[in-house]
Amino acid sequence: MTSPRIALYPGTFDPVTRGHVHLISRALSIFDRVIVGIAINIAKKPMFSFEEREAFIHDALPDAPIDVTPLDGLLVHEARRLQCSAILRGLRSSADFDYEFRMTSMNSALDTSIETVFLMSDPEDLFISSSLVKEVARFQGDISPFVTPRVAQALKERLSS
């Protein structure tokens, strides 16, 4: 019997966007399971708590075979701890590739048993990022095409207080 193919998809997901959701959905056609790892970075001040971001992800993918877990260490160590054979990364542009290439090279130097798998973003998601969504929301722009209704409502409430 072969081991299940498990991918770790790391990120801050502050908040999760339509682009993240599309990438996870596509990854599920390749992997048996996807673990969404929410980075707990003390240097960053996320708008939403881990628990809120976890709920947003489950809300966006209610029937998907995914787990959500906090990540607070070296990515390859976390992938090994979670028994993942791959790290999943999304690419929107050549700038993403340049950054990801360096990260993948370092991760490979630290642990050659964990592969990095890149998926290109869907064309309609190429410009979407969590930071851009938050910026548009700050100025009362319509973010409904880029996030779930629950995330849109949460952003509206958070920014109005």
N, C-alpha and C positions, 0 to 999 in steps of 0.2 A: 504494500500500500504506500502510495506517495504522500509526502507531507503536503498539507494545504498551502497554497500559494497566498501568502499574506503580504500586503503592501502597507507601508506607513506613509501617510500623506501629512506632512508637518506644515504648520503655518500658525499665524496668529488668529486668523478668521475673526477679525474685529471690525465689522461683522462678516459672517459668511455671505458670499455673493452668488449670483446666478452662475458665474464662471466657475466658482468652487464646486457648486452642485453638479454642473455638467461634467466637470472633470471626474468627480467621484463616481458618477453614474457610468461613465465610459470605462473607468478603471475596473468596475465590478464585472465587466464583460471579459476582462483579462485575468483578474485575480479572484480567488475564492472568497476572500474577505479583505476589506480595507479598514485599517485603523486610522482614524483622523486624530492626529496628535496636535493638541493646542499648546503652543509654546507659552510657557510661563516665564516671561523675560522681565526681571526686576528693573531693567533699564528703561523699559517701555511702560507707559501708563495707558493700558487699554481702556476704552470707553465702557466695555462690558466685562463682567466677571466671567471666570471660567464657566460657571454654572449656566449663565445666560447664553454664552456662545455654544455650549454643549446642547442646550435646549433648542437653539436656532437650527443647529445641524440636524438634530433628530426630527425637528418639525419639517425641515425641507426634504428629508429622505426617510419618511416614516416606516417604510417596509424594507429598507435596504439592509443587507447584512454588514452593518458597520458597527464599530465601537468607537467611542470618543474617550481620549485619555489625555491627561496633562503631560507635557514634556518639560523636563527641567534638567537637562544635561546634554552631553555630546550626542548628536543625532545618531551616530552609529551605535553608541552604547545603548541608547533607548530602543533602537531597532532590534538589536540583539536581545535585549531584555524582553521585548514583546514578541520574539520569535518570528520576526519579519524577514523575508528573503529579499525584499526590495523596498527602496525609498521612491515614492512617487512625487514627481515635480511637474508643474505646469509651466509651459512657455508661451508668452504672449508676443515677445519681440526678440530681436538679436541682443538687446541689452540684458534681457532675462537670461539668454543663453550664456553670455559672457560671465555673469555672476554665477550661474548654476554650474558652468564648466569648472570654475575654480573650486566651488564647494564639493562637487563630485570628485574631483581629483584628490582633495584632502580626505574626504570620507573613504575613498578607495585606498589611500595610503594607510589609513587607520584600521580598516577592516575590508579585506578583499572578498569576503564571503557575501557581502551585501551589495546588490546591484542597485543602480539608480536608473529609473525608467522615466523618460520624458514623454509627456503628451502635449501636443499643441492645443492651445485653447481653440474653441470653436470660433469661427470668424466673427460672429456677432458679439463675442465676449472679449475680444482683443484689447479693448480700451478700459475694461472694468477692473477696478481695484477697490479694496476696502477703504483705503485712504481717500480716493476720489469720490466714492459714494458718500462718505462722511462729509467731505467738503461741500458737495452739492446739497446735502441735507441741511448743513449749517445755514445755507442761504435760501432755504425753503424751495429748492428745486425738486422736481418730480423724480424720485428714485425708484418708483414702483416697477419699472422695467428691469431693474438690476438686482433686486433682492426680493425675498418672500414678503408677503403682507405683514407677517409677524415682525420681521426685522424692520420694515419701513415704519411700522407703528412704534416700535421700541426706540428707533432713532428719533422720531418726531417727539416722543415724550421726553427722552433724555436731553434733547437739545432745547426744549422749551422750559426746562427747569433751571 
